Amino acid sequence: MANNCKKNTGRFSIALRPAFVAIVLLHSASIALAQEADYINPDRPGIADGSKVVGAGRFQVESGIQHEYRRNGSLSDRRLFVPTLLRMGIGERWEARIESNAYTWKRASDPENGDIRSAGLAPASLGMKYQFRGSDDPMQPTLGAIFRLFPASGSGEFRSRHTTGDIRLAADWDFASNWSLNPNLGVAVYEDDQNQLFTAGLFAVTLNYNPSKTLNFFVDTGMQSRERKNGKSAIVFDAGVAYLITRDVQLDFSVGAGTAGTTPPRTFVALGISKRF
C-alpha cells in the first residue's frame, strides 16, 4: 500500500510539472508586462499637465532650465530660471506637489539706463492632484484635478504680495494609435506686475505623437484670459520632444513663443530632466 502511494505521488508530481512551469512562466510574463508599462509620466515638458498621479510611495523630481526673451518697444529683457516640480504619491489617486521657478536671473536693457541686472527667488506653490477617473481601456480618457496655492513668497522684484491660486481639470486621451491629447481647463486668481489681484480663465491642450514607447513629439498651446487686471488674453505656443533614457528618467527639449498679449515671452527655450524614485 505504501509503495502504491509513492508511485501515485510520483506520477502526480510529474503530471503537475507542466502546469507548474506554465504558471511560473505566466507570472513572469505578467510581471514583465507590468514593468514594461510602468514608465515615468512627467507633467513636463509642455504647457498642459497630465491627469495621472505618480502612485503611492513614489517621489518624482521634474526640473530644467528655461531662457525667455521679451521685448516691448525699445525695452527688452532676458530671463533664465529653473522650473521645478516635486511630486509625492500619497495614495493610488492622490499626490502632493511643490512647484516653483526656483531662482531667476534677469537682464533688462533700456536705451537710457543701459543694462540692469537682477536676481531673486520666485514664488512657490503647494498643491494636490487627484485622479478621479482611471481607465483600463487606453481609448477611454483618464481625468484628474490639480489645485495650487501660492502663498506670498519670493524675493526682490520677483516677490509676490498676495496669496493666489488656481484649479484645473486635466485629461489624457489616447484617441488613436501613437496619438494622444492632453487638455486642461481651469480658473485662477493671480497677481499682476502692479501687485493687483485679478481672476482669469485657463486653457491648454497638448497633442502628442509617440512613434515608440520611449520617444514623444508634441505641440501645444495655452491661453490665459485675462493676463492682468483689466487686461486682455495671452496665448503661448510651443513644440518639443521628450525621450526616456530609462523607465524612470526622461529628458526633454522645447521651444515656444507668445502670440498674443504683453506678458508672454517673445521666444523661449527649455531643457529638462525628470527622475522617478
Contacts in CASP RR format, 6 or more apart in sequence:
PFRMAT RR
TARGET T0000
AUTHOR 0000-0000-0000
METHOD contacts of the structure
MODEL  1
MANNCKKNTGRFSIALRPAFVAIVLLHSASIALAQEADYINPDRPGIADG
SKVVGAGRFQVESGIQHEYRRNGSLSDRRLFVPTLLRMGIGERWEARIES
NAYTWKRASDPENGDIRSAGLAPASLGMKYQFRGSDDPMQPTLGAIFRLF
PASGSGEFRSRHTTGDIRLAADWDFASNWSLNPNLGVAVYEDDQNQLFTA
GLFAVTLNYNPSKTLNFFVDTGMQSRERKNGKSAIVFDAGVAYLITRDVQ
LDFSVGAGTAGTTPPRTFVALGISKRF
35 247 0 8 1.000
36 213 0 8 1.000
38 247 0 8 1.000
39 213 0 8 1.000
39 244 0 8 1.000
39 247 0 8 1.000
40 60 0 8 1.000
40 244 0 8 1.000
40 247 0 8 1.000
40 248 0 8 1.000
40 249 0 8 1.000
40 250 0 8 1.000
40 274 0 8 1.000
40 275 0 8 1.000
40 276 0 8 1.000
41 50 0 8 1.000
41 52 0 8 1.000
41 54 0 8 1.000
42 60 0 8 1.000
42 62 0 8 1.000
42 242 0 8 1.000
42 250 0 8 1.000
42 252 0 8 1.000
42 274 0 8 1.000
43 49 0 8 1.000
43 50 0 8 1.000
43 62 0 8 1.000
43 85 0 8 1.000
43 87 0 8 1.000
44 62 0 8 1.000
44 64 0 8 1.000
44 83 0 8 1.000
44 85 0 8 1.000
44 252 0 8 1.000
44 272 0 8 1.000
44 274 0 8 1.000
45 218 0 8 1.000
45 238 0 8 1.000
45 240 0 8 1.000
45 242 0 8 1.000
45 252 0 8 1.000
45 253 0 8 1.000
45 254 0 8 1.000
45 270 0 8 1.000
45 272 0 8 1.000
46 206 0 8 1.000
46 218 0 8 1.000
46 220 0 8 1.000
46 238 0 8 1.000
46 240 0 8 1.000
46 254 0 8 1.000
47 184 0 8 1.000
47 204 0 8 1.000
47 206 0 8 1.000
47 220 0 8 1.000
47 221 0 8 1.000
47 222 0 8 1.000
47 236 0 8 1.000
47 238 0 8 1.000
48 170 0 8 1.000
48 182 0 8 1.000
48 183 0 8 1.000
48 184 0 8 1.000
48 204 0 8 1.000
48 205 0 8 1.000
48 206 0 8 1.000
48 220 0 8 1.000
48 222 0 8 1.000
49 129 0 8 1.000
49 146 0 8 1.000
49 168 0 8 1.000
49 170 0 8 1.000
49 182 0 8 1.000
49 184 0 8 1.000
50 144 0 8 1.000
50 170 0 8 1.000
50 171 0 8 1.000
50 172 0 8 1.000
50 182 0 8 1.000
50 184 0 8 1.000
51 131 0 8 1.000
51 133 0 8 1.000
51 141 0 8 1.000
51 142 0 8 1.000
51 143 0 8 1.000
51 144 0 8 1.000
51 170 0 8 1.000
51 171 0 8 1.000
51 172 0 8 1.000
51 182 0 8 1.000
52 131 0 8 1.000
52 142 0 8 1.000
52 172 0 8 1.000
53 87 0 8 1.000
53 89 0 8 1.000
53 91 0 8 1.000
53 92 0 8 1.000
53 93 0 8 1.000
53 94 0 8 1.000
53 95 0 8 1.000
53 129 0 8 1.000
53 130 0 8 1.000
53 131 0 8 1.000
54 60 0 8 1.000
54 87 0 8 1.000
54 88 0 8 1.000
54 89 0 8 1.000
54 95 0 8 1.000
54 276 0 8 1.000
55 89 0 8 1.000
55 91 0 8 1.000
55 92 0 8 1.000
55 95 0 8 1.000
56 89 0 8 1.000
56 90 0 8 1.000
56 91 0 8 1.000
56 92 0 8 1.000
57 88 0 8 1.000
57 89 0 8 1.000
57 90 0 8 1.000
57 91 0 8 1.000
58 87 0 8 1.000
58 88 0 8 1.000
58 89 0 8 1.000
58 276 0 8 1.000
58 277 0 8 1.000
59 86 0 8 1.000
59 87 0 8 1.000
59 88 0 8 1.000
59 89 0 8 1.000
59 276 0 8 1.000
59 277 0 8 1.000
60 86 0 8 1.000
60 87 0 8 1.000
60 88 0 8 1.000
60 274 0 8 1.000
60 275 0 8 1.000
60 276 0 8 1.000
60 277 0 8 1.000
61 84 0 8 1.000
61 85 0 8 1.000
61 86 0 8 1.000
61 87 0 8 1.000
61 274 0 8 1.000
61 275 0 8 1.000
61 277 0 8 1.000
62 84 0 8 1.000
62 85 0 8 1.000
62 86 0 8 1.000
62 87 0 8 1.000
62 272 0 8 1.000
62 273 0 8 1.000
62 274 0 8 1.000
63 82 0 8 1.000
63 83 0 8 1.000
63 84 0 8 1.000
63 85 0 8 1.000
63 102 0 8 1.000
63 272 0 8 1.000
63 273 0 8 1.000
63 274 0 8 1.000
64 82 0 8 1.000
64 83 0 8 1.000
64 84 0 8 1.000
64 270 0 8 1.000
64 271 0 8 1.000
64 272 0 8 1.000
64 273 0 8 1.000
65 80 0 8 1.000
65 81 0 8 1.000
65 82 0 8 1.000
65 270 0 8 1.000
65 271 0 8 1.000
65 272 0 8 1.000
66 80 0 8 1.000
66 81 0 8 1.000
66 82 0 8 1.000
66 83 0 8 1.000
66 101 0 8 1.000
66 268 0 8 1.000
66 269 0 8 1.000
66 270 0 8 1.000
66 271 0 8 1.000
67 78 0 8 1.000
67 79 0 8 1.000
67 80 0 8 1.000
67 268 0 8 1.000
67 269 0 8 1.000
67 270 0 8 1.000
68 78 0 8 1.000
68 79 0 8 1.000
68 80 0 8 1.000
68 81 0 8 1.000
68 265 0 8 1.000
68 267 0 8 1.000
68 268 0 8 1.000
69 76 0 8 1.000
69 77 0 8 1.000
69 78 0 8 1.000
69 265 0 8 1.000
69 266 0 8 1.000
69 267 0 8 1.000
69 268 0 8 1.000
70 76 0 8 1.000
70 77 0 8 1.000
70 78 0 8 1.000
70 79 0 8 1.000
70 265 0 8 1.000
70 266 0 8 1.000
71 266 0 8 1.000
72 262 0 8 1.000
74 110 0 8 1.000
74 111 0 8 1.000
75 108 0 8 1.000
75 109 0 8 1.000
75 110 0 8 1.000
76 108 0 8 1.000
76 109 0 8 1.000
77 106 0 8 1.000
77 107 0 8 1.000
77 108 0 8 1.000
77 109 0 8 1.000
78 106 0 8 1.000
78 107 0 8 1.000
79 104 0 8 1.000
79 105 0 8 1.000
79 106 0 8 1.000
79 265 0 8 1.000
80 104 0 8 1.000
80 105 0 8 1.000
80 106 0 8 1.000
81 101 0 8 1.000
81 102 0 8 1.000
81 103 0 8 1.000
81 104 0 8 1.000
81 105 0 8 1.000
81 122 0 8 1.000
82 101 0 8 1.000
82 102 0 8 1.000
82 103 0 8 1.000
83 100 0 8 1.000
83 101 0 8 1.000
83 102 0 8 1.000
83 270 0 8 1.000
84 99 0 8 1.000
84 100 0 8 1.000
84 101 0 8 1.000
84 102 0 8 1.000
85 97 0 8 1.000
85 98 0 8 1.000
85 99 0 8 1.000
86 97 0 8 1.000
86 98 0 8 1.000
86 99 0 8 1.000
87 95 0 8 1.000
87 96 0 8 1.000
87 97 0 8 1.000
87 129 0 8 1.000
88 95 0 8 1.000
88 96 0 8 1.000
88 97 0 8 1.000
89 95 0 8 1.000
89 96 0 8 1.000
90 96 0 8 1.000
93 130 0 8 1.000
93 131 0 8 1.000
93 132 0 8 1.000
94 128 0 8 1.000
94 129 0 8 1.000
94 130 0 8 1.000
94 131 0 8 1.000
95 128 0 8 1.000
95 129 0 8 1.000
96 126 0 8 1.000
96 127 0 8 1.000
96 128 0 8 1.000
97 125 0 8 1.000
97 126 0 8 1.000
97 127 0 8 1.000
97 128 0 8 1.000
97 129 0 8 1.000
97 146 0 8 1.000
97 148 0 8 1.000
98 124 0 8 1.000
98 125 0 8 1.000
98 126 0 8 1.000
98 127 0 8 1.000
99 124 0 8 1.000
99 125 0 8 1.000
99 127 0 8 1.000
99 148 0 8 1.000
100 121 0 8 1.000
100 122 0 8 1.000
100 123 0 8 1.000
100 124 0 8 1.000
100 125 0 8 1.000
101 122 0 8 1.000
102 121 0 8 1.000
102 122 0 8 1.000
103 119 0 8 1.000
103 120 0 8 1.000
103 121 0 8 1.000
103 122 0 8 1.000
104 119 0 8 1.000
104 120 0 8 1.000
104 121 0 8 1.000
104 122 0 8 1.000
104 158 0 8 1.000
105 117 0 8 1.000
105 118 0 8 1.000
105 119 0 8 1.000
105 120 0 8 1.000
106 117 0 8 1.000
106 118 0 8 1.000
106 119 0 8 1.000
106 157 0 8 1.000
107 115 0 8 1.000
107 116 0 8 1.000
107 117 0 8 1.000
108 115 0 8 1.000
108 116 0 8 1.000
108 117 0 8 1.000
108 118 0 8 1.000
109 115 0 8 1.000
109 116 0 8 1.000
110 116 0 8 1.000
118 156 0 8 1.000
118 157 0 8 1.000
120 154 0 8 1.000
120 155 0 8 1.000
120 156 0 8 1.000
120 157 0 8 1.000
120 158 0 8 1.000
121 153 0 8 1.000
121 154 0 8 1.000
121 155 0 8 1.000
121 156 0 8 1.000
121 158 0 8 1.000
121 159 0 8 1.000
122 154 0 8 1.000
122 158 0 8 1.000
123 150 0 8 1.000
123 151 0 8 1.000
123 152 0 8 1.000
123 153 0 8 1.000
123 154 0 8 1.000
123 158 0 8 1.000
123 159 0 8 1.000
123 160 0 8 1.000
124 150 0 8 1.000
124 151 0 8 1.000
124 153 0 8 1.000
124 154 0 8 1.000
125 148 0 8 1.000
125 149 0 8 1.000
125 150 0 8 1.000
125 165 0 8 1.000
126 148 0 8 1.000
126 149 0 8 1.000
126 151 0 8 1.000
127 146 0 8 1.000
127 147 0 8 1.000
127 148 0 8 1.000
127 149 0 8 1.000
128 146 0 8 1.000
128 147 0 8 1.000
129 144 0 8 1.000
129 145 0 8 1.000
129 146 0 8 1.000
129 147 0 8 1.000
130 144 0 8 1.000
130 145 0 8 1.000
131 142 0 8 1.000
131 143 0 8 1.000
131 144 0 8 1.000
132 143 0 8 1.000
132 144 0 8 1.000
132 145 0 8 1.000
133 141 0 8 1.000
133 142 0 8 1.000
133 143 0 8 1.000
133 144 0 8 1.000
134 142 0 8 1.000
134 143 0 8 1.000
135 141 0 8 1.000
135 142 0 8 1.000
138 174 0 8 1.000
139 174 0 8 1.000
139 175 0 8 1.000
140 173 0 8 1.000
141 171 0 8 1.000
141 172 0 8 1.000
141 173 0 8 1.000
142 171 0 8 1.000
142 172 0 8 1.000
142 173 0 8 1.000
143 169 0 8 1.000
143 170 0 8 1.000
143 171 0 8 1.000
144 169 0 8 1.000
144 170 0 8 1.000
144 171 0 8 1.000
145 167 0 8 1.000
145 168 0 8 1.000
145 169 0 8 1.000
145 170 0 8 1.000
146 167 0 8 1.000
146 168 0 8 1.000
146 170 0 8 1.000
146 184 0 8 1.000
147 165 0 8 1.000
147 166 0 8 1.000
147 167 0 8 1.000
148 165 0 8 1.000
148 166 0 8 1.000
148 167 0 8 1.000
149 163 0 8 1.000
149 164 0 8 1.000
149 165 0 8 1.000
150 160 0 8 1.000
150 163 0 8 1.000
150 164 0 8 1.000
150 165 0 8 1.000
151 163 0 8 1.000
152 159 0 8 1.000
152 160 0 8 1.000
152 161 0 8 1.000
152 162 0 8 1.000
152 163 0 8 1.000
153 159 0 8 1.000
153 160 0 8 1.000
154 160 0 8 1.000
160 191 0 8 1.000
160 195 0 8 1.000
161 191 0 8 1.000
161 195 0 8 1.000
162 191 0 8 1.000
162 195 0 8 1.000
162 197 0 8 1.000
164 188 0 8 1.000
164 189 0 8 1.000
164 190 0 8 1.000
164 191 0 8 1.000
164 197 0 8 1.000
165 188 0 8 1.000
165 189 0 8 1.000
165 190 0 8 1.000
166 186 0 8 1.000
166 187 0 8 1.000
166 188 0 8 1.000
166 189 0 8 1.000
166 190 0 8 1.000
166 202 0 8 1.000
167 186 0 8 1.000
167 187 0 8 1.000
167 188 0 8 1.000
168 184 0 8 1.000
168 185 0 8 1.000
168 186 0 8 1.000
168 202 0 8 1.000
169 184 0 8 1.000
169 185 0 8 1.000
169 186 0 8 1.000
170 182 0 8 1.000
170 183 0 8 1.000
170 184 0 8 1.000
171 181 0 8 1.000
171 182 0 8 1.000
171 183 0 8 1.000
171 184 0 8 1.000
172 180 0 8 1.000
172 181 0 8 1.000
172 182 0 8 1.000
173 180 0 8 1.000
173 181 0 8 1.000
173 182 0 8 1.000
173 183 0 8 1.000
174 180 0 8 1.000
175 181 0 8 1.000
178 209 0 8 1.000
178 210 0 8 1.000
178 211 0 8 1.000
179 207 0 8 1.000
179 208 0 8 1.000
179 209 0 8 1.000
179 210 0 8 1.000
180 207 0 8 1.000
180 208 0 8 1.000
180 210 0 8 1.000
181 205 0 8 1.000
181 206 0 8 1.000
181 207 0 8 1.000
181 208 0 8 1.000
182 205 0 8 1.000
182 206 0 8 1.000
182 208 0 8 1.000
182 220 0 8 1.000
183 203 0 8 1.000
183 204 0 8 1.000
183 205 0 8 1.000
183 206 0 8 1.000
184 202 0 8 1.000
184 203 0 8 1.000
184 204 0 8 1.000
184 205 0 8 1.000
185 202 0 8 1.000
185 203 0 8 1.000
186 201 0 8 1.000
186 202 0 8 1.000
186 203 0 8 1.000
187 199 0 8 1.000
187 200 0 8 1.000
187 201 0 8 1.000
187 202 0 8 1.000
188 199 0 8 1.000
188 200 0 8 1.000
188 201 0 8 1.000
188 202 0 8 1.000
188 224 0 8 1.000
189 197 0 8 1.000
189 198 0 8 1.000
189 199 0 8 1.000
189 200 0 8 1.000
190 197 0 8 1.000
190 198 0 8 1.000
190 200 0 8 1.000
191 197 0 8 1.000
191 198 0 8 1.000
192 198 0 8 1.000
192 227 0 8 1.000
192 228 0 8 1.000
192 229 0 8 1.000
193 228 0 8 1.000
193 263 0 8 1.000
194 228 0 8 1.000
194 229 0 8 1.000
196 228 0 8 1.000
196 229 0 8 1.000
197 229 0 8 1.000
198 226 0 8 1.000
198 228 0 8 1.000
198 229 0 8 1.000
198 230 0 8 1.000
198 231 0 8 1.000
199 226 0 8 1.000
200 224 0 8 1.000
200 225 0 8 1.000
200 226 0 8 1.000
200 227 0 8 1.000
201 224 0 8 1.000
201 225 0 8 1.000
201 226 0 8 1.000
202 222 0 8 1.000
202 223 0 8 1.000
202 224 0 8 1.000
203 222 0 8 1.000
203 223 0 8 1.000
203 225 0 8 1.000
204 220 0 8 1.000
204 221 0 8 1.000
204 222 0 8 1.000
204 223 0 8 1.000
205 220 0 8 1.000
205 221 0 8 1.000
205 222 0 8 1.000
206 218 0 8 1.000
206 219 0 8 1.000
206 220 0 8 1.000
207 218 0 8 1.000
207 219 0 8 1.000
207 220 0 8 1.000
208 216 0 8 1.000
208 217 0 8 1.000
208 218 0 8 1.000
209 216 0 8 1.000
209 217 0 8 1.000
209 218 0 8 1.000
210 216 0 8 1.000
210 217 0 8 1.000
211 217 0 8 1.000
213 244 0 8 1.000
214 243 0 8 1.000
214 244 0 8 1.000
214 245 0 8 1.000
215 241 0 8 1.000
215 242 0 8 1.000
215 243 0 8 1.000
215 244 0 8 1.000
216 241 0 8 1.000
216 242 0 8 1.000
216 243 0 8 1.000
217 239 0 8 1.000
217 240 0 8 1.000
217 241 0 8 1.000
218 239 0 8 1.000
218 240 0 8 1.000
218 241 0 8 1.000
218 242 0 8 1.000
219 237 0 8 1.000
219 238 0 8 1.000
219 239 0 8 1.000
219 240 0 8 1.000
220 237 0 8 1.000
220 238 0 8 1.000
220 239 0 8 1.000
221 235 0 8 1.000
221 236 0 8 1.000
221 237 0 8 1.000
221 238 0 8 1.000
222 235 0 8 1.000
222 236 0 8 1.000
222 237 0 8 1.000
223 233 0 8 1.000
223 234 0 8 1.000
223 235 0 8 1.000
223 236 0 8 1.000
224 233 0 8 1.000
224 234 0 8 1.000
225 232 0 8 1.000
225 233 0 8 1.000
225 234 0 8 1.000
226 232 0 8 1.000
226 233 0 8 1.000
227 233 0 8 1.000
227 234 0 8 1.000
227 261 0 8 1.000
227 262 0 8 1.000
227 263 0 8 1.000
227 264 0 8 1.000
228 263 0 8 1.000
232 260 0 8 1.000
232 261 0 8 1.000
233 260 0 8 1.000
233 261 0 8 1.000
234 258 0 8 1.000
234 260 0 8 1.000
234 261 0 8 1.000
234 262 0 8 1.000
234 263 0 8 1.000
234 264 0 8 1.000
235 258 0 8 1.000
235 259 0 8 1.000
235 260 0 8 1.000
235 261 0 8 1.000
235 264 0 8 1.000
236 256 0 8 1.000
236 257 0 8 1.000
236 258 0 8 1.000
236 259 0 8 1.000
236 264 0 8 1.000
236 265 0 8 1.000
237 256 0 8 1.000
237 257 0 8 1.000
237 258 0 8 1.000
237 259 0 8 1.000
238 254 0 8 1.000
238 255 0 8 1.000
238 256 0 8 1.000
238 257 0 8 1.000
238 268 0 8 1.000
239 254 0 8 1.000
239 255 0 8 1.000
239 256 0 8 1.000
240 252 0 8 1.000
240 253 0 8 1.000
240 254 0 8 1.000
240 255 0 8 1.000
241 252 0 8 1.000
241 253 0 8 1.000
241 254 0 8 1.000
242 250 0 8 1.000
242 251 0 8 1.000
242 252 0 8 1.000
242 253 0 8 1.000
243 250 0 8 1.000
243 251 0 8 1.000
243 252 0 8 1.000
244 250 0 8 1.000
245 251 0 8 1.000
248 275 0 8 1.000
248 276 0 8 1.000
248 277 0 8 1.000
249 273 0 8 1.000
249 274 0 8 1.000
249 275 0 8 1.000
249 276 0 8 1.000
250 273 0 8 1.000
250 274 0 8 1.000
251 272 0 8 1.000
251 273 0 8 1.000
252 270 0 8 1.000
252 271 0 8 1.000
252 272 0 8 1.000
252 273 0 8 1.000
252 274 0 8 1.000
253 270 0 8 1.000
253 271 0 8 1.000
253 272 0 8 1.000
254 269 0 8 1.000
254 270 0 8 1.000
255 267 0 8 1.000
255 268 0 8 1.000
255 269 0 8 1.000
255 270 0 8 1.000
256 267 0 8 1.000
256 268 0 8 1.000
256 269 0 8 1.000
257 264 0 8 1.000
257 265 0 8 1.000
257 266 0 8 1.000
257 267 0 8 1.000
257 268 0 8 1.000
258 264 0 8 1.000
258 265 0 8 1.000
258 266 0 8 1.000
258 267 0 8 1.000
END
